[in-house]
Amino acid sequence: MSSQLQNQPKRLGAGLIILGIVAIVLLMAIPLFVVRDSQFGGSDNAGAKAITAIAPDYNSQWITNFWTPPGGETESMLFALQAAAGGILIGYLFGYLRGRKAAQQSSPDS
C-alpha cells in the first residue's frame, strides 16, 4: 500500500497555482505601467532600419503577400489563434505522453 502512495505524483495546491497565475499576469502588466511613453516595436522593424542604415539600396522584398488582413486587429486575432492552436497541440502532446507513461507504470506487465 505504501509503495502505491509513493508512486503517486505530487499535486500542486490551488494557492500555489493561483500565485503562479498572478505572477505571470504581473510580469506581463508591469512593463506597460513602468516604462512610460515607449514604443514596443518588434525586431522586424529594428532589423529593417539597421539594414537600411548599412545598405540603403538593399531591396528586402523577396516575396509579396497574396492577402493583406483588413486591419491590425484582424492580424492580431489571427496571430492569437495561431498561438492558441499551438498551445493546445503542445498541451495535448504532453498530456498524451504523461498518460501513456502512467498507463505503462500501472500495467501489471511492467
Long-range contacts (C-beta under 8 A, 24 or more apart in sequence): 7-105
